[in-house]
Amino acid sequence: MPQLEFRWTSWLNVLKAPVPPQTRTLHEDGGLTAWCAETSKSLALPELARKVRVSWNGRMQTTAGRAWWPDRSIELNPKLKECEPEELWRTLKHELAHLVAYERCGRRRIDPHGPEWERACADLGIPGEQPFHTLPFKRRQMKRNYAYVCPNCCATIHRVKAIQRTVACYDCCRKFNRGAYHDRFRLIKKKSA
């Protein structure tokens, strides 16, 4: 069940993209970078074509790929080299679609797997792309020790870490308050049995 989290920070902090950690082991792939640049040019996105970079991140374990905006960089899991070539290309196109969607929307904030991304996927030849992969990468199992309940819809949300901020039920806020936070949908910590 999705949740809505509100952070009372300045509006500038909301617009900032996450900064990728600098301690990653990255190996740039010139061939894939060139393909992404050519594809970006064909989509009339010269700035993306000029700045896009594709690299292999040896620290990735369960994620197939990741796109960083506004750096215009794509990181791929080296385990993709062991998969079928179609999986590598599908993952690359999936991540490039994120950058294409952000490039087209400029400063406007968009949903990572929203309609803009879906249009970009269709333009890249992967219509109907799913947000998450089904590759056989070993996933780490984490026990979700914390549970929270919405007082309105009684939906239960399980978390690995305790919630430290003001959080409300995303579905109820969207349905009854136009997506804005309302205290009556604030999640309540469930007592452990």
Backbone torsions as a table, in degrees:
resi	resn	phi	psi	omega
1	MET	NA	125.0	179.9
2	PRO	-68.3	160.0	179.0
3	GLN	-135.3	159.9	-179.9
4	LEU	-112.8	124.2	-177.6
5	GLU	-116.4	131.7	179.5
6	PHE	-113.4	127.8	176.2
7	ARG	-115.6	124.6	-177.1
8	TRP	-89.2	74.3	178.1
9	THR	-115.8	176.0	177.8
10	SER	-67.9	155.0	-177.6
11	TRP	-64.7	-23.4	178.4
12	LEU	-67.1	-39.0	-179.4
13	ASN	-64.0	-30.4	179.7
14	VAL	-67.8	-32.9	-177.0
15	LEU	-80.3	-16.2	-177.7
16	LYS	-73.6	138.5	176.1
17	ALA	-80.5	153.2	177.1
18	PRO	-63.1	138.8	-179.1
19	VAL	-88.1	123.2	180.0
20	PRO	-67.0	140.3	179.3
21	PRO	-60.2	144.6	-176.7
22	GLN	-87.6	-3.5	-176.2
23	THR	-92.5	7.7	-177.8
24	ARG	-72.2	151.8	173.0
25	THR	-94.0	106.2	-176.4
26	LEU	-115.3	139.3	176.4
27	HIS	-128.8	106.7	-176.5
28	GLU	-67.3	140.2	179.0
29	ASP	-108.8	105.6	-176.4
30	GLY	-63.5	-37.0	-179.3
31	GLY	-66.5	-46.8	179.6
32	LEU	-69.3	-34.9	176.3
33	THR	-62.7	-44.0	179.5
34	ALA	-63.1	-40.3	179.0
35	TRP	-63.3	-43.9	179.2
36	CYS	-64.1	-38.8	179.2
37	ALA	-64.8	-45.1	178.9
38	GLU	-63.9	-42.1	179.0
39	THR	-64.2	-39.9	178.3
40	SER	-64.3	-39.7	176.6
41	LYS	-61.8	-42.0	-179.0
42	SER	-67.0	-21.8	176.7
43	LEU	-93.8	10.8	179.3
44	ALA	60.7	45.5	177.3
45	LEU	-124.5	75.4	-173.4
46	PRO	-64.7	-35.7	-179.3
47	GLU	-66.2	-41.8	176.5
48	LEU	-64.3	-42.2	179.5
49	ALA	-60.6	-36.3	-178.3
50	ARG	-73.7	-34.7	-171.3
51	LYS	-105.0	-14.4	-173.9
52	VAL	-62.4	140.0	177.8
53	ARG	-138.3	137.9	177.0
54	VAL	-118.7	131.1	180.0
55	SER	-140.3	161.8	176.8
56	TRP	-100.1	129.5	-179.1
57	ASN	-110.7	106.9	-178.0
58	GLY	-66.6	-12.9	-179.0
59	ARG	-87.9	-11.1	-179.9
60	MET	-70.1	134.4	-178.7
61	GLN	-114.7	-50.8	-174.8
62	THR	-110.3	-22.4	-178.5
63	THR	-84.2	136.2	179.7
64	ALA	-77.3	-39.3	-179.1
65	GLY	-161.1	168.4	-178.2
66	ARG	-151.5	138.0	176.9
67	ALA	-112.8	136.0	-179.5
68	TRP	-113.3	125.1	176.0
69	TRP	-118.2	140.4	5.4
70	PRO	-90.5	12.0	178.7
71	ASP	-64.9	-22.7	-178.0
72	ARG	60.0	45.2	179.4
73	SER	-121.5	150.7	178.8
74	ILE	-123.4	133.1	175.5
75	GLU	-114.5	135.1	179.3
76	LEU	-120.0	148.1	177.7
77	ASN	-77.2	127.3	179.6
78	PRO	-59.2	-20.0	178.0
79	LYS	-64.8	-17.8	177.7
80	LEU	-64.5	-25.0	179.0
81	LYS	-65.3	-24.7	-179.8
82	GLU	-86.5	-13.2	-179.4
83	CYS	-86.8	176.7	175.3
84	GLU	-62.0	146.9	-180.0
85	PRO	-57.9	-31.0	179.1
86	GLU	-61.8	-35.6	-179.9
87	GLU	-67.7	-39.7	177.5
88	LEU	-61.5	-48.4	-177.7
89	TRP	-67.2	-37.7	178.8
90	ARG	-64.3	-42.7	179.0
91	THR	-65.5	-43.2	178.7
92	LEU	-60.9	-45.5	178.9
93	LYS	-64.9	-37.6	177.4
94	HIS	-58.8	-48.1	-178.3
95	GLU	-71.3	-38.2	176.9
96	LEU	-64.0	-33.5	177.6
97	ALA	-60.0	-35.9	175.9
98	HIS	-60.7	-47.6	-178.8
99	LEU	-66.0	-38.8	178.0
100	VAL	-62.7	-45.0	-179.8
101	ALA	-61.4	-45.7	179.6
102	TYR	-66.3	-39.1	179.9
103	GLU	-62.7	-42.2	-179.6
104	ARG	-69.1	-31.3	-175.7
105	CYS	-89.2	-11.5	178.8
106	GLY	64.5	-126.2	-176.1
107	ARG	-85.9	-10.0	-178.5
108	ARG	-66.3	135.1	-179.5
109	ARG	-79.5	132.8	-178.3
110	ILE	-130.4	161.0	175.5
111	ASP	-74.6	132.6	-177.0
112	PRO	-54.8	-35.7	179.0
113	HIS	-118.5	36.1	-178.8
114	GLY	-86.4	-166.6	-176.3
115	PRO	-62.6	-32.2	178.2
116	GLU	-64.4	-42.2	178.0
117	TRP	-66.7	-40.8	179.3
118	GLU	-62.5	-40.0	176.7
119	ARG	-64.3	-41.2	178.5
120	ALA	-63.9	-39.3	177.3
121	CYS	-61.4	-43.9	179.2
122	ALA	-62.1	-40.4	178.4
123	ASP	-65.4	-27.1	-179.4
124	LEU	-92.8	4.0	175.6
125	GLY	88.3	17.5	176.8
126	ILE	-128.0	61.7	179.1
127	PRO	-65.2	146.7	-179.5
128	GLY	75.3	17.4	179.1
129	GLU	-60.9	139.2	178.4
130	GLN	-89.7	149.6	-178.7
131	PRO	-64.9	-27.8	-174.6
132	PHE	-123.6	146.8	-178.4
133	HIS	-83.6	163.1	176.4
134	THR	-120.5	28.6	-179.5
135	LEU	-72.1	152.6	-175.6
136	PRO	-80.8	48.4	176.5
137	PHE	-83.8	135.1	-178.3
138	LYS	-64.0	125.6	179.9
139	ARG	-99.4	143.1	177.4
140	ARG	-82.5	127.8	179.4
141	GLN	-89.7	125.9	179.6
142	MET	-123.1	134.0	179.9
143	LYS	-77.5	130.2	179.0
144	ARG	-93.8	97.8	-174.4
145	ASN	-85.6	-13.2	-175.4
146	TYR	-114.3	134.7	178.8
147	ALA	-127.4	140.3	179.5
148	TYR	-130.7	145.3	-176.7
149	VAL	-122.3	139.6	173.7
150	CYS	-82.3	126.8	-179.4
151	PRO	-69.4	-16.4	-177.9
152	ASN	-89.9	-56.1	-175.8
153	CYS	-100.3	-5.0	179.3
154	CYS	63.9	19.0	176.0
155	ALA	-69.9	140.6	179.2
156	THR	-104.9	132.9	178.9
157	ILE	-118.4	122.8	-179.4
158	HIS	-99.2	138.7	-178.1
159	ARG	-132.3	150.3	174.7
160	VAL	-76.6	-41.9	179.4
161	LYS	-110.9	153.8	177.8
162	ALA	-69.1	145.0	178.1
163	ILE	-77.7	127.9	-176.7
164	GLN	-103.1	-13.1	-174.4
165	ARG	-115.5	176.9	175.5
166	THR	-72.9	119.4	-176.3
167	VAL	-132.8	138.9	178.5
168	ALA	-127.2	163.6	178.5
169	CYS	-67.2	119.4	-176.6
170	TYR	-63.0	-45.1	-178.2
171	ASP	-61.5	-44.7	-179.4
172	CYS	-67.7	-40.2	177.9
173	CYS	-62.8	-40.6	177.7
174	ARG	-67.1	-43.7	-174.3
175	LYS	-72.3	-41.8	-171.8
176	PHE	-108.9	-11.1	-175.5
177	ASN	-138.2	29.3	177.3
178	ARG	54.1	32.2	177.5
179	GLY	84.3	-3.1	179.9
180	ALA	-88.9	150.9	179.9
181	TYR	-63.7	140.0	170.1
182	HIS	-140.2	136.4	-174.3
183	ASP	-61.9	-26.1	-179.0
184	ARG	-68.7	-13.8	177.6
185	PHE	-104.2	9.6	-178.8
186	ARG	-62.8	132.5	-177.7
187	LEU	-69.8	141.1	-178.9
188	ILE	-111.8	131.8	179.9
189	LYS	-66.3	130.8	-179.6
190	LYS	-84.5	137.9	178.5
191	LYS	-70.3	136.0	178.5
192	SER	-76.4	144.9	-175.1
193	ALA	-77.7	NA	NA
